[in-house]
Amino acid sequence: MCYACYVPNHRTIMSHDQKVLFTITTESINEMLQLQPGPNLTPLSIGDLLDLYPKLSPAKFAQFFQAFIREEKHIPKDSPPHVSTIFSPWVHNIVAMISCVLGYTTSEYIDEIILAFMSIYTLGQPPATIYDFSIFIADRMHEQFTRMGNERVFKCSSVLYHLFLYYYTEKFPFTLQKLDTRGQPRSVLFWTPFFHEFGSPYTYSDFIDSFVHPIMTMLIGNPPPRVSLEIKRVLHLSK
């Protein structure tokens, strides 16, 4: 539905009454993720991450796993992907953020690209490389929208979810935690466990009723039925 409401020339998602809901631009991504654009950012590229992975030394891998793996787990000897549950629970937030940025549909597994991305982190130190997330995300989303007619696949759904959540908080009935325990603003990625794969108290039905339904209402105007006409037909439902 967002594809049908996307205006490529202006990079905007439009509502049913032709109002701009939000833009798919570096500015909107920076605002949503609370990123400060700077002059020394490194362009983010999937190709560069793939090139980086085989260049990482065994010592770097050992250091990385010792810092981030669960105490009761052993450093994996096989090649990735690795299940994310081998890492400490707090690392899951990093993995979820990276997966969202890269357009992954799940953070259950950690592949070569994510490992290369995570190699920039060292405990107690700033990242070795500061990537330009906003340009990568905005351009990737725009490219996928323009190809949807042929490919029928959109890999940045998580970013779309959080854009709606950030700009239209009042439309959703579930609880949001915008501040951390110290009273500091949280990233929108951590406002709610609604989209999290691990530890989420919400069901798929909750997701449809409390999130998808309000978004569809913004996009098409009238509240759509929870059960589509096609599903009713398949299930032989009269109402």
C-alpha positions as CSV (number, residue, x, y, z in Angstrom):
1,M,0.0,0.0,0.0
2,C,2.9,2.4,0.7
3,Y,4.2,1.6,-2.8
4,A,0.9,2.8,-4.2
5,C,1.1,6.0,-2.2
6,Y,4.7,6.8,-3.0
7,V,5.6,9.7,-5.2
8,P,9.1,9.0,-6.6
9,N,9.8,12.5,-7.9
10,H,9.3,14.0,-4.5
11,R,10.2,10.9,-2.4
12,T,7.0,11.3,-0.4
13,I,4.4,9.0,1.1
14,M,1.0,10.5,0.5
15,S,-2.2,10.1,2.5
16,H,-5.6,9.3,0.9
17,D,-6.4,13.0,0.8
18,Q,-3.1,13.9,-0.9
19,K,-1.3,15.2,2.2
20,V,2.4,14.4,2.7
21,L,2.7,11.9,5.5
22,F,6.6,11.9,5.4
23,T,9.5,12.0,3.0
24,I,12.0,9.3,2.3
25,T,15.0,11.6,2.5
26,T,18.2,11.9,4.5
27,E,16.6,14.7,6.6
28,S,13.6,12.6,7.7
29,I,15.9,9.6,8.4
30,N,18.3,11.7,10.5
31,E,15.3,13.2,12.4
32,M,13.8,9.8,13.1
33,L,17.0,8.2,14.2
34,Q,18.2,11.4,16.0
35,L,21.4,11.4,14.0
36,Q,23.6,14.5,13.6
37,P,25.0,14.8,10.1
38,G,28.7,15.5,10.1
39,P,31.5,16.1,7.6
40,N,33.5,13.0,8.4
41,L,30.9,10.3,7.8
42,T,31.9,7.2,5.8
43,P,29.5,6.1,3.0
44,L,27.8,2.8,3.8
45,S,27.8,0.1,1.2
46,I,26.8,-3.5,1.3
47,G,29.6,-4.2,-1.2
48,D,32.2,-2.5,1.1
49,L,31.0,-4.6,4.1
50,L,31.3,-7.8,2.0
51,D,34.9,-6.7,1.0
52,L,35.7,-5.9,4.6
53,Y,34.7,-9.3,6.2
54,P,37.5,-11.5,4.7
55,K,40.0,-8.8,5.6
56,L,39.3,-9.1,9.3
57,S,42.1,-10.9,11.1
58,P,41.6,-14.0,13.4
59,A,42.8,-11.8,16.3
60,K,40.1,-9.2,15.5
61,F,37.4,-12.0,15.4
62,A,38.7,-13.4,18.8
63,Q,38.6,-10.0,20.4
64,F,35.1,-9.3,19.0
65,F,33.6,-12.6,20.2
66,Q,35.2,-12.4,23.6
67,A,33.6,-9.0,24.1
68,F,30.1,-9.7,22.8
69,I,29.4,-13.5,23.3
70,R,27.6,-14.9,26.2
71,E,29.8,-16.2,29.0
72,E,28.5,-19.8,28.7
73,K,29.0,-19.9,24.9
74,H,32.1,-20.8,23.0
75,I,33.5,-18.8,20.1
76,P,32.0,-20.4,16.9
77,K,34.4,-22.3,14.7
78,D,32.0,-22.6,11.8
79,S,31.3,-19.9,9.2
80,P,28.4,-17.5,9.5
81,P,25.6,-17.1,9.7
82,H,25.5,-17.5,13.5
83,V,22.3,-17.4,15.6
84,S,22.1,-14.1,17.5
85,T,21.3,-15.9,20.7
86,I,25.0,-16.8,21.2
87,F,25.6,-13.1,22.0
88,S,24.9,-11.2,25.2
89,P,21.3,-9.9,25.5
90,W,22.4,-6.3,25.3
91,V,24.1,-7.0,22.0
92,H,20.7,-7.8,20.5
93,N,19.8,-4.1,20.4
94,I,22.9,-3.4,18.3
95,V,22.0,-6.3,16.0
96,A,18.4,-5.1,15.7
97,M,19.6,-1.6,14.8
98,I,22.1,-2.9,12.2
99,S,19.5,-5.3,10.7
100,C,17.0,-2.4,10.5
101,V,19.6,-0.1,8.7
102,L,20.5,-2.9,6.3
103,G,16.9,-3.7,5.5
104,Y,16.9,-7.2,6.9
105,T,13.6,-8.8,7.7
106,T,15.0,-10.6,10.8
107,S,17.8,-10.2,13.3
108,E,17.7,-13.9,14.2
109,Y,20.9,-14.7,12.3
110,I,24.2,-12.8,12.0
111,D,25.8,-13.1,8.6
112,E,29.1,-11.8,7.2
113,I,27.7,-8.4,6.5
114,I,26.5,-7.8,10.0
115,L,29.8,-9.2,11.5
116,A,31.7,-6.8,9.3
117,F,29.5,-3.9,10.4
118,M,29.9,-4.9,14.1
119,S,33.6,-5.1,13.8
120,I,33.7,-1.3,14.1
121,Y,32.7,-1.5,17.7
122,T,35.0,-2.0,20.7
123,L,33.8,-2.0,24.3
124,G,34.4,1.4,25.9
125,Q,35.4,3.1,22.7
126,P,33.6,5.1,20.0
127,P,33.1,3.2,16.7
128,A,36.2,2.9,14.6
129,T,34.1,4.0,11.6
130,I,31.1,6.3,11.6
131,Y,28.8,5.4,8.7
132,D,26.4,7.7,6.9
133,F,23.2,5.7,7.7
134,S,20.7,8.3,6.4
135,I,21.9,8.4,2.8
136,F,22.2,4.6,2.6
137,I,18.7,4.1,4.1
138,A,17.0,6.9,2.0
139,D,18.5,5.8,-1.3
140,R,17.9,2.1,-0.6
141,M,14.2,2.7,0.2
142,H,13.7,4.9,-2.8
143,E,15.4,2.4,-5.1
144,Q,13.2,-0.4,-3.8
145,F,10.0,1.6,-4.1
146,T,10.9,2.3,-7.8
147,R,11.5,-1.4,-8.4
148,M,8.5,-2.7,-6.6
149,G,6.5,-2.9,-9.8
150,N,8.9,-5.6,-11.2
151,E,10.4,-7.2,-8.1
152,R,7.4,-7.2,-5.7
153,V,9.8,-7.2,-2.8
154,F,10.4,-4.5,-0.2
155,K,13.2,-5.1,2.3
156,C,13.0,-1.9,4.4
157,S,9.7,-2.5,6.1
158,S,11.2,-2.0,9.5
159,V,12.3,1.5,8.6
160,L,8.8,2.3,7.3
161,Y,7.3,1.0,10.6
162,H,9.5,3.3,12.6
163,L,8.8,6.3,10.3
164,F,5.1,5.9,10.9
165,L,5.7,5.4,14.6
166,Y,7.9,8.5,14.9
167,Y,5.8,10.9,12.9
168,Y,2.3,9.6,14.0
169,T,2.8,8.5,17.6
170,E,-0.7,9.6,18.5
171,K,-2.3,7.2,16.0
172,F,-1.2,4.0,17.8
173,P,-2.8,2.7,21.0
174,F,0.1,0.8,22.5
175,T,2.5,2.1,25.2
176,L,5.7,3.8,24.2
177,Q,8.8,4.4,26.3
178,K,10.5,7.4,24.8
179,L,12.9,7.9,27.7
180,D,15.5,5.6,29.3
181,T,15.9,4.9,33.0
182,R,18.0,8.1,33.3
183,G,15.4,10.2,31.6
184,Q,17.3,10.6,28.4
185,P,15.5,10.3,25.0
186,R,15.7,6.9,23.4
187,S,16.1,6.1,19.7
188,V,12.7,5.4,18.1
189,L,14.1,1.9,17.5
190,F,13.7,1.2,21.2
191,W,10.4,3.0,22.0
192,T,8.5,-0.3,22.0
193,P,9.1,-4.0,21.7
194,F,6.2,-4.1,19.2
195,F,8.5,-5.0,16.3
196,H,11.1,-7.0,18.3
197,E,11.5,-10.7,17.6
198,F,12.7,-11.5,21.1
199,G,10.8,-10.8,24.3
200,S,7.9,-9.0,22.7
201,P,4.6,-9.3,24.6
202,Y,2.6,-8.6,21.5
203,T,1.0,-11.1,19.1
204,Y,0.6,-11.0,15.4
205,S,-3.1,-10.1,15.9
206,D,-2.0,-7.2,18.1
207,F,0.3,-6.0,15.3
208,I,-2.5,-6.0,12.8
209,D,-5.1,-4.3,15.0
210,S,-2.9,-1.8,16.7
211,F,-0.3,-0.9,14.0
212,V,-1.3,-2.0,10.5
213,H,-4.9,-0.9,10.8
214,P,-4.1,2.7,11.8
215,I,-1.6,3.0,9.0
216,M,-4.0,1.6,6.4
217,T,-6.6,4.2,7.7
218,M,-4.0,7.0,7.0
219,L,-3.2,5.7,3.6
220,I,-6.7,4.8,2.2
221,G,-9.0,6.9,4.4
222,N,-11.7,4.5,5.6
223,P,-10.8,2.0,8.2
224,P,-10.2,-1.3,6.3
225,P,-11.7,-4.6,7.5
226,R,-9.4,-6.6,9.8
227,V,-10.2,-9.6,7.6
228,S,-9.9,-8.9,3.9
229,L,-12.6,-10.0,1.4
230,E,-10.2,-12.5,-0.2
231,I,-9.6,-14.2,3.2
232,K,-13.3,-14.2,3.9
233,R,-13.8,-15.9,0.5
234,V,-11.2,-18.6,1.2
235,L,-12.6,-19.2,4.7
236,H,-16.2,-19.1,3.4
237,L,-17.1,-16.4,5.9
238,S,-20.4,-14.6,5.4
239,K,-19.5,-11.6,7.6
